Amino acid sequence: MSDDAIVAVTSVAPGVPGKEALLAELLLGWPPLVDTEWTNRCNLHCRICPRQALRRPSGEMDEATLRQIVAAAPSGSRLVACGFGEPTLHPDFGRMLARFTERGDVTTSLTTNGTRLDGAVLAALITTPPDVITVSVNGAGAESYEKIMRGACFALLQERVRRLLEGLGGRSRVEIAVTRTRTNAGEIPSIKAYWEGEGASVQVSDCHSRGGFLYDPELYRFVPPVAEHCWIFPRIYFFSWNGDLLACCHDLAGVTRLGHISAGWPSLVECKRSILRSGCLFDLCRSCDDPLRGALGG
């Protein structure tokens, strides 16, 4: 599906009957972002993450399940290792990474909090790197960073990311992901200057409620959702560690299960299509202020 097709539909005046349905159908035809949750365990307790609300069972994705997902993803997909956990905690991280990066007709990225970028994890990432390695860094210095990313050490993070950059030698893009909050907003220019000087790119996104599970007025102001549609749903396929396709990564209880990867990709797409045609929203959508729900890019 071409960018011109999307532009043509989005240029139609608001309120035109069928516009949202047509746009959803076009987005379903685009190569998707496929988010794979290697584990939903984590070694940190970040303030911007509502882990205390997680009700899905804990576990690790097995290699066979990842193999099914990687094989089924359409050509041109963007495969992401993230989910609602820290992928470097997977006990077979090296084997998972090798399986994850084996196709040449998709792009791959891995998101990490950076605390385990040493030893076997670092060696695996240097030997078999994904196209992009995203490291969450939510402060310009130890005080602000460690206040948000509770359990992490800023000095160690700096050292480990530098070693990663040196080991990769430009073979993979290292991206620093910053979640903008009320407490670190003034530090964004310093964060960008420092990490870009180290050779990494920097991406900034705004803190939100994570589907209604995170409310912290010190970090951000909740903005009630105004969009009745969600463009995350047709574009992103979120597979939990057990292979279930959930409507969204913000589903912390597993109540929006759409199917399992074993059902086959066409079946999962058709399930999304039927939900989009029905016009129904999930309960968690009603309190979701994720900026991506109204964005067509990404």
C-alpha positions as CSV (number, residue, x, y, z in Angstrom):
1,M,0.0,0.0,0.0
2,S,1.5,3.4,-1.0
3,D,2.0,6.5,1.0
4,D,0.0,8.3,-1.7
5,A,-3.1,6.2,-0.9
6,I,-3.0,7.2,2.7
7,V,-2.5,10.8,1.9
8,A,-5.5,10.7,-0.5
9,V,-7.8,9.3,2.2
10,T,-6.6,11.6,5.0
11,S,-7.2,14.6,2.8
12,V,-10.9,13.9,2.7
13,A,-12.9,16.3,4.8
14,P,-13.7,15.2,8.3
15,G,-17.1,13.6,8.7
16,V,-17.2,12.0,5.2
17,P,-19.0,8.7,5.6
18,G,-16.7,5.7,5.5
19,K,-13.5,7.6,5.7
20,E,-12.2,5.9,8.9
21,A,-13.2,2.5,7.6
22,L,-11.4,3.0,4.3
23,L,-8.3,4.3,6.1
24,A,-8.3,1.3,8.5
25,E,-8.5,-1.0,5.5
26,L,-5.6,0.7,3.9
27,L,-3.5,0.5,7.1
28,L,-4.3,-3.3,7.4
29,G,-2.6,-3.6,4.0
30,W,0.6,-1.9,5.1
31,P,3.5,-3.9,6.4
32,P,2.9,-4.0,10.1
33,L,4.9,-3.4,13.2
34,V,5.1,-6.7,15.0
35,D,5.8,-6.4,18.7
36,T,7.2,-9.6,20.3
37,E,7.2,-9.9,24.1
38,W,10.2,-12.2,24.9
39,T,9.3,-11.9,28.5
40,N,7.0,-9.7,30.7
41,R,9.5,-9.7,33.5
42,C,11.7,-6.7,34.3
43,N,14.6,-5.9,36.6
44,L,13.5,-2.2,37.2
45,H,10.5,-0.4,38.7
46,C,10.3,2.7,36.5
47,R,7.8,5.3,37.5
48,I,6.6,5.6,33.9
49,C,5.7,2.0,33.7
50,P,2.6,0.6,35.5
51,R,4.1,-2.9,36.2
52,Q,2.1,-3.1,39.5
53,A,-1.1,-3.3,37.4
54,L,0.2,-6.3,35.3
55,R,-2.3,-9.2,35.7
56,R,-1.2,-11.4,32.8
57,P,0.8,-14.5,33.9
58,S,4.6,-14.1,33.8
59,G,6.7,-16.1,31.5
60,E,9.2,-16.2,28.6
61,M,8.5,-16.7,24.9
62,D,9.9,-20.0,23.6
63,E,12.0,-20.1,20.5
64,A,9.4,-22.1,18.6
65,T,6.8,-19.4,19.2
66,L,9.2,-16.6,18.1
67,R,10.0,-18.7,15.0
68,Q,6.3,-18.9,14.1
69,I,5.9,-15.1,14.4
70,V,9.1,-14.2,12.5
71,A,8.1,-16.6,9.7
72,A,4.5,-15.4,9.5
73,A,5.3,-11.6,9.4
74,P,4.7,-10.1,6.0
75,S,7.7,-8.9,4.0
76,G,8.6,-5.4,4.9
77,S,7.4,-5.7,8.5
78,R,9.2,-4.1,11.3
79,L,9.8,-6.7,14.0
80,V,10.3,-5.3,17.5
81,A,11.5,-7.1,20.7
82,C,9.9,-5.2,23.5
83,G,6.5,-6.0,24.9
84,F,5.9,-5.4,28.6
85,G,9.3,-6.6,29.9
86,E,13.0,-6.5,29.5
87,P,14.0,-8.8,26.6
88,T,17.6,-9.2,27.7
89,L,16.4,-11.1,30.8
90,H,15.4,-14.0,28.5
91,P,17.4,-17.1,29.5
92,D,18.1,-18.0,25.9
93,F,18.7,-14.4,24.7
94,G,21.4,-15.3,22.2
95,R,19.3,-17.9,20.5
96,M,16.3,-15.7,20.4
97,L,18.3,-12.8,18.9
98,A,19.7,-15.1,16.2
99,R,16.1,-16.3,15.3
100,F,14.8,-12.8,15.5
101,T,17.3,-11.4,13.0
102,E,17.4,-14.3,10.5
103,R,15.1,-12.8,7.8
104,G,16.5,-10.3,5.3
105,D,13.2,-8.8,4.1
106,V,12.1,-7.2,7.4
107,T,13.7,-4.7,9.7
108,T,14.4,-5.5,13.4
109,S,14.7,-3.5,16.5
110,L,15.2,-4.3,20.2
111,T,14.2,-2.1,23.1
112,T,16.1,-2.4,26.4
113,N,16.6,-0.5,29.6
114,G,20.3,-0.9,29.1
115,T,21.1,-2.3,32.5
116,R,22.3,-5.7,31.1
117,L,24.4,-4.5,28.2
118,D,27.4,-6.6,29.3
119,G,28.7,-10.1,29.2
120,A,26.8,-12.6,27.0
121,V,24.1,-10.1,26.2
122,L,26.5,-7.5,24.9
123,A,28.4,-10.2,22.9
124,A,25.2,-11.4,21.3
125,L,24.1,-7.9,20.3
126,I,27.5,-7.2,18.8
127,T,27.7,-10.6,17.0
128,T,24.1,-10.7,15.7
129,P,22.8,-7.1,15.9
130,P,19.2,-6.1,15.0
131,D,18.9,-3.1,12.7
132,V,18.1,-0.8,15.7
133,I,18.9,-1.1,19.4
134,T,16.8,1.3,21.5
135,V,17.9,2.1,25.0
136,S,15.5,3.9,27.4
137,V,17.2,6.8,29.1
138,N,14.9,9.2,31.0
139,G,17.2,11.7,32.5
140,A,20.3,13.8,31.8
141,G,22.1,12.9,35.0
142,A,22.1,10.4,37.9
143,E,19.5,12.3,40.0
144,S,16.8,12.6,37.5
145,Y,17.5,9.3,35.7
146,E,17.5,7.2,38.8
147,K,14.4,8.9,40.2
148,I,12.4,7.7,37.2
149,M,14.2,4.5,36.3
150,R,14.2,3.0,39.8
151,G,16.8,0.3,40.3
152,A,19.2,1.5,37.6
153,C,22.6,3.3,37.9
154,F,23.2,6.1,35.5
155,A,27.0,5.8,35.5
156,L,26.8,2.1,34.6
157,L,24.3,2.9,31.9
158,Q,26.6,5.4,30.3
159,E,29.5,3.0,30.3
160,R,27.5,0.1,28.9
161,V,26.0,2.1,26.1
162,R,29.5,3.4,25.1
163,R,30.8,-0.2,25.0
164,L,27.8,-1.2,22.8
165,L,28.5,1.7,20.4
166,E,32.1,0.8,20.2
167,G,31.5,-2.9,19.7
168,L,28.9,-2.3,16.9
169,G,31.1,0.1,15.0
170,G,28.2,1.6,13.1
171,R,26.7,-1.8,12.0
172,S,23.5,-1.1,13.9
173,R,21.8,2.1,14.9
174,V,21.7,2.8,18.6
175,E,18.7,5.0,19.5
176,I,18.1,6.6,22.9
177,A,14.4,6.7,23.8
178,V,13.3,9.5,26.1
179,T,9.9,9.6,27.7
180,R,9.2,13.3,28.3
181,T,7.7,14.0,31.7
182,R,7.2,17.1,33.8
183,T,10.3,16.2,35.8
184,N,12.7,15.8,32.9
185,A,11.2,18.1,30.1
186,G,13.8,20.8,30.8
187,E,16.6,18.2,30.3
188,I,15.7,17.1,26.8
189,P,18.2,19.4,25.1
190,S,21.0,18.2,27.3
191,I,20.0,14.5,26.8
192,K,20.0,15.0,23.0
193,A,23.3,16.9,23.0
194,Y,25.1,14.3,25.1
195,W,23.9,11.1,23.4
196,E,24.2,12.5,19.9
197,G,27.7,13.4,20.8
198,E,28.3,9.8,21.7
199,G,27.1,8.6,18.3
200,A,23.5,7.6,19.1
201,S,20.2,9.1,17.8
202,V,17.6,10.4,20.2
203,Q,13.8,9.9,20.0
204,V,11.5,11.7,22.4
205,S,7.9,10.7,23.2
206,D,5.4,12.1,25.7
207,C,4.4,10.2,28.9
208,H,0.8,8.9,28.9
209,S,-1.4,6.7,30.9
210,R,-0.5,3.4,29.3
211,G,-4.1,2.5,28.6
212,G,-5.4,4.1,31.8
213,F,-3.0,2.2,34.2
214,L,-0.6,5.0,35.0
215,Y,-1.7,8.2,36.8
216,D,1.1,10.3,38.3
217,P,0.4,14.0,38.3
218,E,4.1,14.7,39.1
219,L,5.1,13.2,35.8
220,Y,2.4,14.2,33.4
221,R,-1.2,15.6,33.0
222,F,-3.8,13.1,31.9
223,V,-5.6,14.2,28.7
224,P,-8.9,12.4,28.1
225,P,-8.9,10.7,24.7
226,V,-10.9,12.6,22.0
227,A,-10.4,10.2,19.1
228,E,-13.0,7.5,18.7
229,H,-10.7,5.5,16.5
230,C,-7.3,4.1,17.1
231,W,-4.7,3.8,14.4
232,I,-2.5,1.6,16.7
233,F,-4.8,-1.3,16.3
234,P,-4.7,-1.8,12.5
235,R,-0.9,-1.1,12.3
236,I,0.6,-2.9,15.3
237,Y,0.4,-6.6,16.1
238,F,1.3,-7.3,19.7
239,F,2.2,-10.9,20.6
240,S,2.5,-11.6,24.3
241,W,5.1,-14.1,25.5
242,N,2.8,-17.1,25.1
243,G,2.0,-16.3,21.4
244,D,-1.4,-14.7,22.0
245,L,-2.2,-11.7,19.8
246,L,-3.6,-9.0,22.1
247,A,-5.3,-5.8,20.8
248,C,-2.6,-3.7,22.3
249,C,0.5,-3.8,24.5
250,H,-1.5,-1.7,27.1
251,D,-3.6,-4.8,27.8
252,L,-2.1,-5.8,31.2
253,A,-4.8,-8.4,31.9
254,G,-4.9,-10.3,28.6
255,V,-8.7,-9.5,28.2
256,T,-8.4,-8.4,24.5
257,R,-7.1,-11.7,23.1
258,L,-7.7,-11.9,19.4
259,G,-6.1,-15.3,18.7
260,H,-2.8,-17.2,18.7
261,I,0.0,-17.1,16.2
262,S,-0.7,-20.8,15.5
263,A,-4.0,-19.7,13.8
264,G,-2.0,-18.2,10.9
265,W,-1.4,-14.6,9.9
266,P,-4.5,-14.3,7.5
267,S,-6.8,-15.4,10.3
268,L,-5.4,-12.8,12.7
269,V,-5.7,-10.0,10.1
270,E,-9.3,-11.0,9.4
271,C,-10.1,-10.8,13.1
272,K,-8.7,-7.3,13.3
273,R,-10.7,-6.4,10.1
274,S,-14.0,-7.6,11.6
275,I,-13.4,-5.6,14.8
276,L,-12.6,-2.5,12.8
277,R,-15.7,-2.9,10.7
278,S,-17.9,-3.3,13.8
279,G,-16.6,0.1,15.1
280,C,-16.3,-1.3,18.7
281,L,-13.7,0.0,21.1
282,F,-12.2,-2.1,23.9
283,D,-12.8,-0.9,27.5
284,L,-9.1,0.1,27.9
285,C,-9.4,2.4,24.9
286,R,-11.7,4.7,26.8
287,S,-9.0,5.8,29.1
288,C,-6.0,5.6,26.7
289,D,-4.3,8.9,25.9
290,D,-1.4,7.3,23.9
291,P,-0.4,9.9,21.3
292,L,0.0,7.1,18.7
293,R,-3.7,6.2,18.7
294,G,-4.3,9.3,16.5
295,A,-1.0,9.1,14.5
296,L,-0.7,7.4,11.1
297,G,3.1,7.2,11.1
298,G,5.5,5.2,13.3
